[in-house]
Structures are given as C-alpha cells and as structure tokens.
Amino acid sequence: MFVEGGLHPEQIKALRKMSLERRAEIALGFIRSMQRLKGAALRTQHPDWSEEKISEALREFISNGRT
C-alpha cells in the first residue's frame, strides 16, 4: 500500500531492522541504477556525444541535481 508523501509504516519498520551496511548497499545500488538509466537517456538524446561527454554530463547531473 502506498502512503502519499512517504513510506508505508511496514516499509519503515523493515528499514529500521536493516543494518546500516545493508541500507548503504541499497542506496548505492539505487545510485548506480540511476546513473545507468540517465546514461542511457543521454545516449538516446545525444547519439553524437562521445562516452567522455556522456560521463561529463552524468557528473554534472549528479553534482547539480539536474534532470
């Protein structure tokens, strides 16, 4: 069940039971997934860009929080 504006109480309970290391692993996995998805989107939007340019745009996206 989705709770508007936040997590479901059962999700909060599950997160609190996890170790800090496990929560960090999940967060890092999310970041890696976001980077892959954003990289794929940039490659689609800019097929003429080099991998170096894609990497530069990803770094800028992450540091500036741009969409």
N, CA, C and O atoms as a CHARMM CRD file, in Angstrom:
* protein
*
  268
    1    1 MET  N      0.83900  -1.18100   0.00000 PROA 1      0.00000
    2    1 MET  CA     0.00000   0.00000   0.00000 PROA 1      0.00000
    3    1 MET  C      0.87900   1.23800   0.00000 PROA 1      0.00000
    4    1 MET  O      1.81300   1.34000   0.79600 PROA 1      0.00000
    5    2 PHE  N      0.58700   2.17400  -0.88400 PROA 2      0.00000
    6    2 PHE  CA     1.34200   3.41300  -0.99100 PROA 2      0.00000
    7    2 PHE  C      0.73800   4.45100  -0.06300 PROA 2      0.00000
    8    2 PHE  O     -0.48000   4.62100  -0.00700 PROA 2      0.00000
    9    3 VAL  N      1.59200   5.13400   0.65200 PROA 3      0.00000
   10    3 VAL  CA     1.15300   6.21800   1.51900 PROA 3      0.00000
   11    3 VAL  C      1.65800   7.51200   0.89400 PROA 3      0.00000
   12    3 VAL  O      2.86400   7.71000   0.75100 PROA 3      0.00000
   13    4 GLU  N      0.74100   8.38500   0.52700 PROA 4      0.00000
   14    4 GLU  CA     1.12300   9.63900  -0.11900 PROA 4      0.00000
   15    4 GLU  C      2.06000  10.42500   0.77700 PROA 4      0.00000
   16    4 GLU  O      1.81100  10.59800   1.97000 PROA 4      0.00000
   17    5 GLY  N      3.15700  10.90600   0.16900 PROA 5      0.00000
   18    5 GLY  CA     4.09800  11.73900   0.89600 PROA 5      0.00000
   19    5 GLY  C      5.13700  10.98700   1.70900 PROA 5      0.00000
   20    5 GLY  O      5.92700  11.61900   2.41000 PROA 5      0.00000
   21    6 GLY  N      5.16700   9.68500   1.64300 PROA 6      0.00000
   22    6 GLY  CA     6.17200   8.96400   2.41000 PROA 6      0.00000
   23    6 GLY  C      6.07400   7.47300   2.26000 PROA 6      0.00000
   24    6 GLY  O      5.39900   6.95500   1.37000 PROA 6      0.00000
   25    7 LEU  N      6.76400   6.78900   3.15300 PROA 7      0.00000
   26    7 LEU  CA     6.80500   5.34200   3.12300 PROA 7      0.00000
   27    7 LEU  C      5.65800   4.75500   3.93500 PROA 7      0.00000
   28    7 LEU  O      5.14000   5.37800   4.86100 PROA 7      0.00000
   29    8 HSD  N      5.28700   3.56300   3.56800 PROA 8      0.00000
   30    8 HSD  CA     4.28900   2.80300   4.32200 PROA 8      0.00000
   31    8 HSD  C      4.92000   2.42200   5.66800 PROA 8      0.00000
   32    8 HSD  O      6.12000   2.15600   5.73300 PROA 8      0.00000
   33    9 PRO  N      4.13500   2.39300   6.72100 PROA 9      0.00000
   34    9 PRO  CA     4.69000   2.03100   8.03000 PROA 9      0.00000
   35    9 PRO  C      5.44500   0.69900   8.04600 PROA 9      0.00000
   36    9 PRO  O      6.42000   0.55500   8.78400 PROA 9      0.00000
   37   10 GLU  N      5.00800  -0.27200   7.24500 PROA 10     0.00000
   38   10 GLU  CA     5.72400  -1.55200   7.18100 PROA 10     0.00000
   39   10 GLU  C      7.09200  -1.38400   6.52600 PROA 10     0.00000
   40   10 GLU  O      8.04600  -2.07000   6.89300 PROA 10     0.00000
   41   11 GLN  N      7.18900  -0.46900   5.55200 PROA 11     0.00000
   42   11 GLN  CA     8.48900  -0.20600   4.92700 PROA 11     0.00000
   43   11 GLN  C      9.43800   0.41500   5.94100 PROA 11     0.00000
   44   11 GLN  O     10.61300   0.05300   6.00500 PROA 11     0.00000
   45   12 ILE  N      8.92900   1.34400   6.72800 PROA 12     0.00000
   46   12 ILE  CA     9.74700   1.98800   7.75900 PROA 12     0.00000
   47   12 ILE  C     10.22800   0.94900   8.76400 PROA 12     0.00000
   48   12 ILE  O     11.39000   0.96300   9.16800 PROA 12     0.00000
   49   13 LYS  N      9.34500   0.05700   9.16200 PROA 13     0.00000
   50   13 LYS  CA     9.69700  -0.99600  10.11700 PROA 13     0.00000
   51   13 LYS  C     10.80600  -1.88200   9.54600 PROA 13     0.00000
   52   13 LYS  O     11.76100  -2.22200  10.24400 PROA 13     0.00000
   53   14 ALA  N     10.66900  -2.25200   8.27100 PROA 14     0.00000
   54   14 ALA  CA    11.67800  -3.10400   7.63300 PROA 14     0.00000
   55   14 ALA  C     13.02700  -2.38900   7.53200 PROA 14     0.00000
   56   14 ALA  O     14.07200  -2.99700   7.76300 PROA 14     0.00000
   57   15 LEU  N     13.00200  -1.11300   7.19200 PROA 15     0.00000
   58   15 LEU  CA    14.25200  -0.35000   7.09200 PROA 15     0.00000
   59   15 LEU  C     14.94400  -0.23700   8.44100 PROA 15     0.00000
   60   15 LEU  O     16.17000  -0.31500   8.51700 PROA 15     0.00000
   61   16 ARG  N     14.18300  -0.05800   9.48700 PROA 16     0.00000
   62   16 ARG  CA    14.77000   0.06300  10.82300 PROA 16     0.00000
   63   16 ARG  C     15.41600  -1.24400  11.28800 PROA 16     0.00000
   64   16 ARG  O     16.33400  -1.22300  12.10900 PROA 16     0.00000
   65   17 LYS  N     14.95200  -2.35800  10.77800 PROA 17     0.00000
   66   17 LYS  CA    15.52500  -3.65500  11.14500 PROA 17     0.00000
   67   17 LYS  C     16.83400  -3.92600  10.40500 PROA 17     0.00000
   68   17 LYS  O     17.62300  -4.76300  10.84100 PROA 17     0.00000
   69   18 MET  N     17.07400  -3.23200   9.29600 PROA 18     0.00000
   70   18 MET  CA    18.27200  -3.45600   8.49800 PROA 18     0.00000
   71   18 MET  C     19.49200  -2.82300   9.15100 PROA 18     0.00000
   72   18 MET  O     19.40300  -1.82500   9.86600 PROA 18     0.00000
   73   19 SER  N     20.62400  -3.43600   8.87900 PROA 19     0.00000
   74   19 SER  CA    21.87500  -2.85000   9.36300 PROA 19     0.00000
   75   19 SER  C     22.20100  -1.61400   8.52600 PROA 19     0.00000
   76   19 SER  O     21.68900  -1.43500   7.42100 PROA 19     0.00000
   77   20 LEU  N     23.05400  -0.77800   9.07700 PROA 20     0.00000
   78   20 LEU  CA    23.49200   0.40700   8.35100 PROA 20     0.00000
   79   20 LEU  C     24.17600   0.01200   7.04800 PROA 20     0.00000
   80   20 LEU  O     24.00300   0.67000   6.02200 PROA 20     0.00000
   81   21 GLU  N     24.94800  -1.06100   7.09500 PROA 21     0.00000
   82   21 GLU  CA    25.65000  -1.52000   5.89500 PROA 21     0.00000
   83   21 GLU  C     24.66700  -1.92200   4.80200 PROA 21     0.00000
   84   21 GLU  O     24.87400  -1.60800   3.63000 PROA 21     0.00000
   85   22 ARG  N     23.59900  -2.61800   5.18600 PROA 22     0.00000
   86   22 ARG  CA    22.60200  -3.04900   4.19100 PROA 22     0.00000
   87   22 ARG  C     21.89000  -1.84800   3.58800 PROA 22     0.00000
   88   22 ARG  O     21.65800  -1.80500   2.38000 PROA 22     0.00000
   89   23 ARG  N     21.54000  -0.86800   4.42400 PROA 23     0.00000
   90   23 ARG  CA    20.88900   0.33600   3.89900 PROA 23     0.00000
   91   23 ARG  C     21.81400   1.08900   2.95100 PROA 23     0.00000
   92   23 ARG  O     21.36600   1.64500   1.94900 PROA 23     0.00000
   93   24 ALA  N     23.11400   1.10500   3.27300 PROA 24     0.00000
   94   24 ALA  CA    24.08600   1.75000   2.39000 PROA 24     0.00000
   95   24 ALA  C     24.18900   1.00100   1.06600 PROA 24     0.00000
   96   24 ALA  O     24.27400   1.62900   0.01100 PROA 24     0.00000
   97   25 GLU  N     24.18200  -0.33100   1.10300 PROA 25     0.00000
   98   25 GLU  CA    24.21300  -1.13000  -0.13000 PROA 25     0.00000
   99   25 GLU  C     23.01200  -0.81300  -1.01200 PROA 25     0.00000
  100   25 GLU  O     23.15300  -0.66400  -2.22600 PROA 25     0.00000
  101   26 ILE  N     21.84200  -0.70900  -0.41100 PROA 26     0.00000
  102   26 ILE  CA    20.62500  -0.40400  -1.17000 PROA 26     0.00000
  103   26 ILE  C     20.73000   0.98800  -1.78400 PROA 26     0.00000
  104   26 ILE  O     20.38200   1.18100  -2.94800 PROA 26     0.00000
  105   27 ALA  N     21.20700   1.95300  -1.00800 PROA 27     0.00000
  106   27 ALA  CA    21.34600   3.31700  -1.51900 PROA 27     0.00000
  107   27 ALA  C     22.33500   3.37100  -2.68400 PROA 27     0.00000
  108   27 ALA  O     22.06900   4.01400  -3.70000 PROA 27     0.00000
  109   28 LEU  N     23.47100   2.69600  -2.53500 PROA 28     0.00000
  110   28 LEU  CA    24.46000   2.68400  -3.61500 PROA 28     0.00000
  111   28 LEU  C     23.92600   1.98600  -4.85500 PROA 28     0.00000
  112   28 LEU  O     24.20900   2.40800  -5.97600 PROA 28     0.00000
  113   29 GLY  N     23.15700   0.92200  -4.66100 PROA 29     0.00000
  114   29 GLY  CA    22.53600   0.24400  -5.79700 PROA 29     0.00000
  115   29 GLY  C     21.58600   1.16300  -6.53700 PROA 29     0.00000
  116   29 GLY  O     21.54200   1.16500  -7.76800 PROA 29     0.00000
  117   30 PHE  N     20.81900   1.95100  -5.77600 PROA 30     0.00000
  118   30 PHE  CA    19.91600   2.91700  -6.39300 PROA 30     0.00000
  119   30 PHE  C     20.70100   3.95300  -7.19400 PROA 30     0.00000
  120   30 PHE  O     20.31700   4.29200  -8.31300 PROA 30     0.00000
  121   31 ILE  N     21.78900   4.45200  -6.63300 PROA 31     0.00000
  122   31 ILE  CA    22.60600   5.45500  -7.32600 PROA 31     0.00000
  123   31 ILE  C     23.16600   4.86900  -8.62400 PROA 31     0.00000
  124   31 ILE  O     23.13700   5.52800  -9.66400 PROA 31     0.00000
  125   32 ARG  N     23.67100   3.64900  -8.56800 PROA 32     0.00000
  126   32 ARG  CA    24.21200   3.00900  -9.78200 PROA 32     0.00000
  127   32 ARG  C     23.13300   2.82000 -10.84700 PROA 32     0.00000
  128   32 ARG  O     23.37500   3.03400 -12.03400 PROA 32     0.00000
  129   33 SER  N     21.94900   2.42100 -10.41100 PROA 33     0.00000
  130   33 SER  CA    20.83300   2.25800 -11.36100 PROA 33     0.00000
  131   33 SER  C     20.47200   3.59100 -11.99900 PROA 33     0.00000
  132   33 SER  O     20.23200   3.66700 -13.20400 PROA 33     0.00000
  133   34 MET  N     20.43400   4.63100 -11.19000 PROA 34     0.00000
  134   34 MET  CA    20.11800   5.96400 -11.70800 PROA 34     0.00000
  135   34 MET  C     21.16300   6.39400 -12.73400 PROA 34     0.00000
  136   34 MET  O     20.82400   6.95500 -13.77500 PROA 34     0.00000
  137   35 GLN  N     22.42700   6.13000 -12.43800 PROA 35     0.00000
  138   35 GLN  CA    23.48400   6.50900 -13.37700 PROA 35     0.00000
  139   35 GLN  C     23.34700   5.76500 -14.70400 PROA 35     0.00000
  140   35 GLN  O     23.52300   6.35500 -15.77000 PROA 35     0.00000
  141   36 ARG  N     23.03100   4.46600 -14.63900 PROA 36     0.00000
  142   36 ARG  CA    22.85200   3.69300 -15.88400 PROA 36     0.00000
  143   36 ARG  C     21.66800   4.21900 -16.68400 PROA 36     0.00000
  144   36 ARG  O     21.75700   4.37600 -17.90200 PROA 36     0.00000
  145   37 LEU  N     20.55600   4.49300 -15.99700 PROA 37     0.00000
  146   37 LEU  CA    19.36700   4.99400 -16.69100 PROA 37     0.00000
  147   37 LEU  C     19.60600   6.37700 -17.29200 PROA 37     0.00000
  148   37 LEU  O     19.22400   6.63500 -18.43300 PROA 37     0.00000
  149   38 LYS  N     20.23000   7.25500 -16.53300 PROA 38     0.00000
  150   38 LYS  CA    20.49500   8.60500 -17.04400 PROA 38     0.00000
  151   38 LYS  C     21.49900   8.54000 -18.19500 PROA 38     0.00000
  152   38 LYS  O     21.37000   9.27500 -19.17400 PROA 38     0.00000
  153   39 GLY  N     22.49100   7.66900 -18.08100 PROA 39     0.00000
  154   39 GLY  CA    23.45400   7.49600 -19.17100 PROA 39     0.00000
  155   39 GLY  C     22.77100   7.01900 -20.44200 PROA 39     0.00000
  156   39 GLY  O     23.07000   7.50600 -21.53200 PROA 39     0.00000
  157   40 ALA  N     21.85900   6.07200 -20.30700 PROA 40     0.00000
  158   40 ALA  CA    21.11600   5.57100 -21.46400 PROA 40     0.00000
  159   40 ALA  C     20.25000   6.67400 -22.06900 PROA 40     0.00000
  160   40 ALA  O     20.14900   6.79400 -23.29000 PROA 40     0.00000
  161   41 ALA  N     19.63000   7.47300 -21.21300 PROA 41     0.00000
  162   41 ALA  CA    18.80100   8.57700 -21.71000 PROA 41     0.00000
  163   41 ALA  C     19.65300   9.59800 -22.45800 PROA 41     0.00000
  164   41 ALA  O     19.24600  10.09100 -23.51000 PROA 41     0.00000
  165   42 LEU  N     20.82300   9.91600 -21.92800 PROA 42     0.00000
  166   42 LEU  CA    21.71100  10.86600 -22.59700 PROA 42     0.00000
  167   42 LEU  C     22.19000  10.31800 -23.94000 PROA 42     0.00000
  168   42 LEU  O     22.28100  11.06200 -24.91700 PROA 42     0.00000
  169   43 ARG  N     22.49600   9.02200 -23.99100 PROA 43     0.00000
  170   43 ARG  CA    22.93900   8.42700 -25.26200 PROA 43     0.00000
  171   43 ARG  C     21.82400   8.49300 -26.30800 PROA 43     0.00000
  172   43 ARG  O     22.08700   8.70700 -27.49200 PROA 43     0.00000
  173   44 THR  N     20.59400   8.30800 -25.86900 PROA 44     0.00000
  174   44 THR  CA    19.45700   8.37700 -26.79200 PROA 44     0.00000
  175   44 THR  C     19.22100   9.80800 -27.26100 PROA 44     0.00000
  176   44 THR  O     18.97600  10.05100 -28.44200 PROA 44     0.00000
  177   45 GLN  N     19.29500  10.74400 -26.33300 PROA 45     0.00000
  178   45 GLN  CA    19.05400  12.15200 -26.66600 PROA 45     0.00000
  179   45 GLN  C     20.18800  12.75800 -27.48800 PROA 45     0.00000
  180   45 GLN  O     19.96400  13.66000 -28.29500 PROA 45     0.00000
  181   46 HSD  N     21.41000  12.25700 -27.28000 PROA 46     0.00000
  182   46 HSD  CA    22.58800  12.83300 -27.93800 PROA 46     0.00000
  183   46 HSD  C     23.44500  11.72100 -28.53800 PROA 46     0.00000
  184   46 HSD  O     24.52800  11.43900 -28.02500 PROA 46     0.00000
  185   47 PRO  N     22.98400  11.08900 -29.60900 PROA 47     0.00000
  186   47 PRO  CA    23.72500   9.95500 -30.18200 PROA 47     0.00000
  187   47 PRO  C     25.10900  10.35000 -30.72000 PROA 47     0.00000
  188   47 PRO  O     25.95500   9.48200 -30.93900 PROA 47     0.00000
  189   48 ASP  N     25.34100  11.63500 -30.93000 PROA 48     0.00000
  190   48 ASP  CA    26.62400  12.08800 -31.45000 PROA 48     0.00000
  191   48 ASP  C     27.65400  12.33300 -30.34600 PROA 48     0.00000
  192   48 ASP  O     28.81800  12.58500 -30.65500 PROA 48     0.00000
  193   49 TRP  N     27.26900  12.27100 -29.08400 PROA 49     0.00000
  194   49 TRP  CA    28.19100  12.51500 -27.97700 PROA 49     0.00000
  195   49 TRP  C     29.11100  11.32700 -27.75400 PROA 49     0.00000
  196   49 TRP  O     28.71200  10.17200 -27.90000 PROA 49     0.00000
  197   50 SER  N     30.35000  11.63400 -27.39700 PROA 50     0.00000
  198   50 SER  CA    31.30700  10.58500 -27.04500 PROA 50     0.00000
  199   50 SER  C     31.01200  10.08100 -25.63200 PROA 50     0.00000
  200   50 SER  O     30.25700  10.70200 -24.88300 PROA 50     0.00000
  201   51 GLU  N     31.62300   8.94000 -25.28000 PROA 51     0.00000
  202   51 GLU  CA    31.44900   8.41200 -23.92200 PROA 51     0.00000
  203   51 GLU  C     32.02100   9.38400 -22.88800 PROA 51     0.00000
  204   51 GLU  O     31.51000   9.48600 -21.77200 PROA 51     0.00000
  205   52 GLU  N     33.07300  10.08800 -23.26600 PROA 52     0.00000
  206   52 GLU  CA    33.65100  11.09500 -22.36400 PROA 52     0.00000
  207   52 GLU  C     32.64500  12.21100 -22.09000 PROA 52     0.00000
  208   52 GLU  O     32.49200  12.64500 -20.94800 PROA 52     0.00000
  209   53 LYS  N     31.96600  12.67000 -23.12800 PROA 53     0.00000
  210   53 LYS  CA    30.95000  13.71000 -22.97600 PROA 53     0.00000
  211   53 LYS  C     29.77300  13.20300 -22.13900 PROA 53     0.00000
  212   53 LYS  O     29.23200  13.94400 -21.31900 PROA 53     0.00000
  213   54 ILE  N     29.38000  11.95700 -22.33900 PROA 54     0.00000
  214   54 ILE  CA    28.29800  11.35800 -21.54400 PROA 54     0.00000
  215   54 ILE  C     28.71000  11.33400 -20.07600 PROA 54     0.00000
  216   54 ILE  O     27.92700  11.71700 -19.20700 PROA 54     0.00000
  217   55 SER  N     29.92800  10.88800 -19.79300 PROA 55     0.00000
  218   55 SER  CA    30.42200  10.82700 -18.41300 PROA 55     0.00000
  219   55 SER  C     30.45900  12.21400 -17.78100 PROA 55     0.00000
  220   55 SER  O     30.11200  12.38100 -16.61200 PROA 55     0.00000
  221   56 GLU  N     30.87600  13.18900 -18.54900 PROA 56     0.00000
  222   56 GLU  CA    30.92200  14.58100 -18.06100 PROA 56     0.00000
  223   56 GLU  C     29.50900  15.07900 -17.72900 PROA 56     0.00000
  224   56 GLU  O     29.29700  15.71300 -16.69600 PROA 56     0.00000
  225   57 ALA  N     28.55700  14.79200 -18.60100 PROA 57     0.00000
  226   57 ALA  CA    27.17600  15.21100 -18.36800 PROA 57     0.00000
  227   57 ALA  C     26.59000  14.49400 -17.14600 PROA 57     0.00000
  228   57 ALA  O     25.82900  15.09400 -16.38800 PROA 57     0.00000
  229   58 LEU  N     26.93400  13.22900 -16.95000 PROA 58     0.00000
  230   58 LEU  CA    26.47800  12.49100 -15.76700 PROA 58     0.00000
  231   58 LEU  C     27.03900  13.11300 -14.48600 PROA 58     0.00000
  232   58 LEU  O     26.31400  13.28800 -13.50600 PROA 58     0.00000
  233   59 ARG  N     28.32600  13.44400 -14.50000 PROA 59     0.00000
  234   59 ARG  CA    28.92300  14.08700 -13.31900 PROA 59     0.00000
  235   59 ARG  C     28.22400  15.40700 -13.01700 PROA 59     0.00000
  236   59 ARG  O     27.94400  15.71800 -11.86000 PROA 59     0.00000
  237   60 GLU  N     27.95000  16.17000 -14.04800 PROA 60     0.00000
  238   60 GLU  CA    27.26200  17.45500 -13.86100 PROA 60     0.00000
  239   60 GLU  C     25.84200  17.24100 -13.32800 PROA 60     0.00000
  240   60 GLU  O     25.39200  17.95800 -12.43500 PROA 60     0.00000
  241   61 PHE  N     25.15400  16.26400 -13.87600 PROA 61     0.00000
  242   61 PHE  CA    23.80200  15.93900 -13.42900 PROA 61     0.00000
  243   61 PHE  C     23.78800  15.59600 -11.94200 PROA 61     0.00000
  244   61 PHE  O     22.94300  16.07900 -11.18900 PROA 61     0.00000
  245   62 ILE  N     24.73500  14.75700 -11.53300 PROA 62     0.00000
  246   62 ILE  CA    24.78900  14.32400 -10.13900 PROA 62     0.00000
  247   62 ILE  C     25.17000  15.48100  -9.22100 PROA 62     0.00000
  248   62 ILE  O     24.56000  15.66200  -8.16700 PROA 62     0.00000
  249   63 SER  N     26.16300  16.25700  -9.60800 PROA 63     0.00000
  250   63 SER  CA    26.61500  17.33700  -8.72200 PROA 63     0.00000
  251   63 SER  C     25.63200  18.50000  -8.64800 PROA 63     0.00000
  252   63 SER  O     25.56900  19.19400  -7.63400 PROA 63     0.00000
  253   64 ASN  N     24.86600  18.71800  -9.71600 PROA 64     0.00000
  254   64 ASN  CA    23.92700  19.84300  -9.71700 PROA 64     0.00000
  255   64 ASN  C     22.48700  19.43100  -9.46700 PROA 64     0.00000
  256   64 ASN  O     21.61800  20.28600  -9.30000 PROA 64     0.00000
  257   65 GLY  N     22.23000  18.15400  -9.44100 PROA 65     0.00000
  258   65 GLY  CA    20.85900  17.69300  -9.22500 PROA 65     0.00000
  259   65 GLY  C     19.93600  18.03000 -10.37800 PROA 65     0.00000
  260   65 GLY  O     18.73300  18.19600 -10.18000 PROA 65     0.00000
  261   66 ARG  N     20.48400  18.13200 -11.58000 PROA 66     0.00000
  262   66 ARG  CA    19.67200  18.47100 -12.75400 PROA 66     0.00000
  263   66 ARG  C     18.95900  17.25100 -13.27400 PROA 66     0.00000
  264   66 ARG  O     19.39600  16.11700 -13.07700 PROA 66     0.00000
  265   67 THR  N     17.83300  17.51000 -13.95300 PROA 67     0.00000
  266   67 THR  CA    17.07500  16.41500 -14.56200 PROA 67     0.00000
  267   67 THR  C     17.22400  16.44500 -16.05400 PROA 67     0.00000
  268   67 THR  O     16.65800  15.60000 -16.74800 PROA 67     0.00000
